[in-house]
Structure formats: C-alpha cells, structure tokens
Amino acid sequence: MEGAVQIAETTVDQPLTLSCAYSGVGLLCLRKGDLPQAIAMLERSLGVCQAGDIQLLLPYVASHLGYTYALSGAPR
C-alpha cells in the first residue's frame, strides 16, 4: 500500500501518477474502514488534482472524499 505512494513520490514525478497512487491508497483505506488515513490520502490526491489541473480525476476523487467525510461524521 505504501509502496505505490513511495514509487510515485520518488521515481515518477508526474501529478497524474501521484494523484492515482494517493486515491488508490485512500480507497483501499476506506474499504478497510481506516477513515482517518483514507481522508488523508484522498485530500492529498485532491490537492494534486487541483494543483496539476487534472480535471479527469477531480470529480472522482472529490466524490470519494465527500463520502469518506460523511462516513466519518467529521464536520467540514
């Protein structure tokens, strides 16, 4: 799980790859019920999407992040 993020951060300097790695790990954490970690990874993915102007993934990541926020009950 952390390997995908580490590879994306250190060897591939592309926002799309990085955003996909963060969102993939975030979704895995969501499915495992680790909501704090899922939120952290999905927020990072969303930030990369916004900074890199990656319109393709933006709605996908934002919707999963919103769902995770709702599950966590945390006010945002």
N, C-alpha and C positions, 0 to 999 in steps of 0.2 A: 504494500500500500504506500509506504513512504518512499519506496524505490522509484515509483513513477514520478513523483514530485521532485525527488532529488535529481533524476536524469533530466527532467525538463528544465530545472533551475540551473544545472551546472553545464550540461553539454549542448542543449538546444536552446538558443537564445531567440525564440520566436513566441510572440504573445499568444497566438492561437494554440500552440502546443502546450504552453504553460497553463492557459485557461482550461483546456481539456483535461489536463492532469489534475488540477485543483478541483474541477467539477466532478470528475470521476471518483476521486477520493472522497469528496463531500457526499456524493450519492451513496457510496459504499458505507460511510459512517451513518448516514441517515437510515439506511436499511438495517444496520446493526443496532440502531437505537442510541447511538452516541451523538445526541443533538448538539452539544457544545462544539464538538470537533467538526461536525457537519456544517454548522453555521460558520465556523472559522474558515473552512476550506471554500465554501460557496461564496462567502464575502470576498475572499482573495480572488476567486475566479471572476466575480462580478467586477471587481476593481480593475483587473487586467483587461476585461472586455471593454470597459469604459475608456481606460487609458489608451488602449490599442485600437479603438474604434472597430471592434469586432461585432458587427451588427448581427451576424448569423447566430451566434451563441447567446447574445444578450437576453432575449426573451426566455430561452430555455433555462439559463442559469437563474435569472430573476424569479421565475415562477417556482423553481425548486427551493430557492432561498426563502421566498414568501411562505411556502408550505411548511418549511422547517421552522420558521419563526412562529407560525400558527401552532404547530405541534408543541413547541417549547413553552408557549404561553408567555413568552417574554414580551414586554411592551417595546415597540419600536417606533 
